[in-house]
Amino acid sequence: MRKLFLILITILCGLSVSAQGVLNVRINEVLVRNDSDIIDDYGQRESWIEIFNTGYERVDIGGCYIGIRYADRFDGNGNKVIQKYYIPRNNPNTSIEPLGYRLFFCEGTGSKGTFYTNFRLGDEPVDMIILYSANGKDIISVFRFPDTYTPVPDQAWGIIGHDEIESKVFPKLTRAEKRALTSYDAYLDAIATGLKYQPRPMVQSTPLATNEINEEISHDELFRQQDPSGIVMTLIAMGVVFLALVAIFIIFKVFGMVMMKRSNRNSINNGGEAVVGKQAKNGGYTGEEVAAIAMALKMYQEDLHVRESSIITINNVSRKYSPWNSKIHGITELPMRKSHN
Amino acid sequence: MTMFLEGGFGSFIGQNLQEFWSITGFANATWGHIVMIIVGLFFLYLGIKHKMEPMLLVPIGFGILIGNIPFHDGMQIGIYEEGSVLNYLYFGVKNGIYPPLIFLGIGAMTDFSALISNPKLMTIGAAAQLGIFGAYIISLATGFTAAEAGAIGIIGGADGPTAIFLSSRLAPDMMGAIAIAAYSYMALVPVLQPWIMKLCTTPKERLIRMKPPRPISKSEKLMFPIIGLLLTCFLVPSGLPLLGMLFLGNLLKESGVTKRLANTAGGPLIDIVTILIGLTVGASTQATTFLTEKSLLVFAIGALSFIIATFGGVLFVKFLNLFLKEGNKINPLIGNAGVSAVPDAARVSQEIGLKYDKNNHLLMHAMGPNVAGVIGSAVAAGILLGFLG
């Protein structure tokens, strides 16, 4: 039983990690032509890809793959060529904190470190960037440039909108739809088309920061603008509070009635009569009366106790001799020097 | 040594004494510090002499003294200075850790029997939340931002931990003032509520005798935290930290198999957290951040929110009585207990009830809306957090 329980816990943990962890990650922002944007640790200006952990738990992307799909390069099957970069494991920096960002510089050799990919972005037309899970097949995030896209110096493209994580709005294809897809490219395009948030050109790049730079008005201020008097909030909130508590009221009203009936039935079955809720009517004792009687009895008993304790008892205190209370046996005697004549 | 030789021994001592003087509290004191120390002493006086919420006012009052000892910046001793001990303790307030722990203890100490036996009392707890939203409307009208208004409004929930939890999220800068206002008015419930209760009720209504609560089975007690959690948190997930812990604490108590956990949650744990929360909230009210016009407004609106909540609770009972049969009617004197402030508000109902009928004990009945108020205010906090957070 314990083993089964442990296995169940392990499976659940595994499921939660795989389901909620890495799926919360998305490709958030991409800069293809870096002329005067940020420089990397080697002092170079490279194209970069920003990964964003949209979730509220730490996620390690070590072991995952970042792939780019070349727009004009095809393999033997007629699919566009995808070049993948393996994100090395065992680097603590690949673990992204909740709502955290990581930047990958696309410098082309893949030998400068974990965050330097083996491909370049600006050399050949690239129409899609894909983040794959550790098996290299399952898609975590897709970032597709529109057909009309041509790289503009220092213009980043990003996902604006984060009220829902991408995995939750990932399009689910039916079997029929999947059958209709003739190629892997078509499959990737179908996924990219179905995404709620599509990449958009940004006014300025925001590496390692939120893309919502134009959102000057805070969420609560927007709410205030829509409801300046607070009446709407009051009505909604009071409604919800009432709804929550009335729902509990209804459930416990019904539940209480069931319990009372059951209690009465049990009482009758045991040869008595229905008592619950009828004490007062039958001339029996109410709860308050029972409490009062109990209190009176307690006070009476305490009173007795006090009276009892006031009795003075005189006992004989004489101590009879016993080797156990003998003083002489309780004291360690000092050693005495014996003289030898 | 050179300085000692050049300037002489007297000059050396003088310079060091001057330097020492510059770091003492006397040299750094401002009128603000003095005012806040007086406020702290007043809280201690209320707590110790008049026994008004002593468990909270004493640590808060002493915390105010600690927070307003003037000192030289950079010594890593102030509550807002990173790395200081007080700052570490304050982490639990700033990040909303202490309030859910307190709710765990409250759950472990609360008996929901009165509520389960007469569940319609639940609606009174909902009606009394009007104070929160009344204060929200007033705060908006006085120029506060929506987030600040929400944080101020929660004072009307009469629940200190909830107020701290919400204000730490919505308006961290105002948390000290909001927490102090919430706890102060909770202590002043016996002063704020009776006149409203008398004003809103007729002599006949005050004499209404309510039916004694029916006995509650263990199954009902067990089901309450589970159903309560599922219903409220599915509706308002943002209230999960508070409601989850409240109902967990109650389940520990009612399950009967986790007595040690329940005892710890309702005993040593809540005591420790109460000390920490009281001390740090008090210490966070430093003169520079606390003595502002905003704080005064917070106090004024906080008082109004309590008044509105009491009106809401009492008048709602009168409204409810219109639909209830004779014999099932509710004494409107328990309407005030819909604000949380457990058990002070229920005690007020009992005292006022006894004034008009020496044999009409309302305490048990008032505990129903009182604990419903705890749930209601946590739900309301969740809604505010959901909309404005």
HADDOCK unambig.tbl for C-alpha pairs under 7 A between the chains (distance, minus, plus):
assign (segid A and resid 219 and name CA) (segid B and resid 388 and name CA) 6.48 0.50 0.50
assign (segid A and resid 220 and name CA) (segid B and resid 146 and name CA) 5.55 0.50 0.50
assign (segid A and resid 220 and name CA) (segid B and resid 147 and name CA) 5.77 0.50 0.50
assign (segid A and resid 220 and name CA) (segid B and resid 388 and name CA) 4.50 0.50 0.50
assign (segid A and resid 220 and name CA) (segid B and resid 389 and name CA) 6.87 0.50 0.50
assign (segid A and resid 221 and name CA) (segid B and resid 145 and name CA) 6.81 0.50 0.50
assign (segid A and resid 221 and name CA) (segid B and resid 146 and name CA) 6.08 0.50 0.50
assign (segid A and resid 224 and name CA) (segid B and resid 146 and name CA) 5.64 0.50 0.50
assign (segid A and resid 229 and name CA) (segid B and resid 137 and name CA) 6.11 0.50 0.50
assign (segid A and resid 229 and name CA) (segid B and resid 140 and name CA) 6.73 0.50 0.50
assign (segid A and resid 229 and name CA) (segid B and resid 141 and name CA) 6.96 0.50 0.50
assign (segid A and resid 230 and name CA) (segid B and resid 136 and name CA) 6.83 0.50 0.50
assign (segid A and resid 230 and name CA) (segid B and resid 137 and name CA) 5.05 0.50 0.50
assign (segid A and resid 234 and name CA) (segid B and resid 133 and name CA) 5.38 0.50 0.50
assign (segid A and resid 237 and name CA) (segid B and resid 380 and name CA) 6.63 0.50 0.50
assign (segid A and resid 237 and name CA) (segid B and resid 383 and name CA) 6.35 0.50 0.50
assign (segid A and resid 241 and name CA) (segid B and resid 126 and name CA) 5.84 0.50 0.50
assign (segid A and resid 241 and name CA) (segid B and resid 376 and name CA) 6.09 0.50 0.50
assign (segid A and resid 241 and name CA) (segid B and resid 379 and name CA) 6.22 0.50 0.50
assign (segid A and resid 241 and name CA) (segid B and resid 380 and name CA) 6.32 0.50 0.50
assign (segid A and resid 242 and name CA) (segid B and resid 123 and name CA) 6.60 0.50 0.50
assign (segid A and resid 242 and name CA) (segid B and resid 126 and name CA) 5.40 0.50 0.50
assign (segid A and resid 244 and name CA) (segid B and resid 231 and name CA) 6.56 0.50 0.50
assign (segid A and resid 244 and name CA) (segid B and resid 232 and name CA) 5.55 0.50 0.50
assign (segid A and resid 245 and name CA) (segid B and resid 122 and name CA) 5.93 0.50 0.50
assign (segid A and resid 245 and name CA) (segid B and resid 123 and name CA) 6.30 0.50 0.50
assign (segid A and resid 245 and name CA) (segid B and resid 126 and name CA) 6.69 0.50 0.50
assign (segid A and resid 246 and name CA) (segid B and resid 122 and name CA) 6.97 0.50 0.50
assign (segid A and resid 246 and name CA) (segid B and resid 123 and name CA) 6.30 0.50 0.50
assign (segid A and resid 248 and name CA) (segid B and resid 228 and name CA) 6.49 0.50 0.50
assign (segid A and resid 249 and name CA) (segid B and resid 119 and name CA) 4.85 0.50 0.50
assign (segid A and resid 249 and name CA) (segid B and resid 120 and name CA) 5.87 0.50 0.50
assign (segid A and resid 249 and name CA) (segid B and resid 122 and name CA) 6.31 0.50 0.50
assign (segid A and resid 252 and name CA) (segid B and resid 116 and name CA) 6.49 0.50 0.50
assign (segid A and resid 252 and name CA) (segid B and resid 119 and name CA) 6.44 0.50 0.50
assign (segid A and resid 253 and name CA) (segid B and resid 119 and name CA) 6.25 0.50 0.50
assign (segid A and resid 277 and name CA) (segid B and resid 214 and name CA) 6.09 0.50 0.50
assign (segid A and resid 287 and name CA) (segid B and resid 212 and name CA) 6.57 0.50 0.50
